[in-house]
Amino acid sequence: MILGVSGASGLIYAVRALKFLLAADISVELVASKASYRVWQAESDRRMPPDPDEQEQFWRQEAGGVTGGELRCHRYDDVAASIASGSFRTLGMVILPCSMGTVAKIAAGLSSDLLERAADVQLKESGKLAIVPRETPLSLIHLRNLTTLAEAGAKIVPAIPAWYHNPQTIEDLVDFVVARAFDQLDIDCIPLNRWVGS
Ligand SMILES: Cc1cc2nc3c(=O)[nH]c(=O)nc-3n(C[C@H](O)[C@H](O)[C@H](O)COP(=O)(O)O)c2cc1C
C-alpha cells in the first residue's frame, strides 16, 4: 500500500502505521512531502534524509528498529515513480497525517508533487484513498475541500481518537486512528479493543 506523509503535525501516526504494516508483511511505498521534513525537526529534532535508501533506514529506526517487511521510500519530487501511475497495482493509499495544504491540492487536482499525484491516481482509478486530516479549527475552505474529496470517493478519517476502548498510552490513542484509516482499505493488522456491543 501507499503511505503518504504530509507536513501536518502528528508524524507519530505515520510511524505507528508503518510499524504495523511492516510487521504484517505488507509492502509499503512511502512518500513524504517536502514540508514533512520541517515537521520532523519540530516534533523530534531529527532530520529525515532525502536519499531513498537512507530514508528507509530512518523510518525503520523510527518504527522501533523493525527489519522485516518491504519498504520503498520515494522522493517527493519523483513524479516518475511507480506510484505516480495508474498501472501500478496497490491496496490503496493512506495519507497520514494530512495537512490542509495537501487536502486543498488534491481537491484541486494539482498533482504538484508525488504524494498529490499518487492520491490523484487513486481517485481517477477508483482506488481506495483514506485521508487523515490534522488541523483545528477547520475553516470553511478546509471543510469544502474535504467535502470535495469525499465526493470524489476518498474516505475522510479525522485524527480524532475515541475514548471507549480504555486507552492507557498515547500510542493507544494514535493506534485507534490508524486502525480506523486502515479499515477503509480492509487492512486489519492492529490489535485494537473494538466496540463489540454492550
Ligand atoms: C511544526 C509544524 C506543524 C504543522 N502542523 C500542521 C497541521 O497540523 N495541519 C496543517 O494543515 N498544516 C500544518 N503545518 C503547515 C504545513 O506544513 C504547511 O501548510 C505545508 O505547506 C504543507 O505542505 P504539504 O501539504 O505539501 O505537506 C505545520 C507546519 C509545521 C512547521
The ligand as a Gaussian input file, in Angstrom:
#p B3LYP/6-31G(d) Opt

LIG

0 1
 C        5.633000      22.068000      13.058000
 C        4.560000      22.255000      12.018000
 C        3.311000      21.721000      12.235000
 C        2.297000      21.883000      11.287000
 N        1.087000      21.317000      11.541000
 C        0.112000      21.423000      10.605000
 C       -1.134000      20.757000      10.829000
 O       -1.364000      20.085000      11.824000
 N       -2.067000      20.842000       9.844000
 C       -1.856000      21.551000       8.692000
 O       -2.746000      21.574000       7.843000
 N       -0.666000      22.182000       8.473000
 C        0.313000      22.127000       9.389000
 N        1.518000      22.746000       9.173000
 C        1.691000      23.561000       7.961000
 C        2.087000      22.732000       6.735000
 O        3.301000      22.045000       6.965000
 C        2.217000      23.664000       5.530000
 O        0.953000      24.203000       5.181000
 C        2.814000      22.976000       4.342000
 O        2.883000      23.880000       3.250000
 C        2.038000      21.756000       3.921000
 O        2.666000      21.177000       2.800000
 P        2.268000      19.710000       2.316000
 O        0.793000      19.645000       2.380000
 O        2.799000      19.609000       0.922000
 O        2.926000      18.737000       3.220000
 C        2.550000      22.613000      10.097000
 C        3.827000      23.132000       9.877000
 C        4.817000      22.969000      10.833000
 C        6.193000      23.526000      10.555000

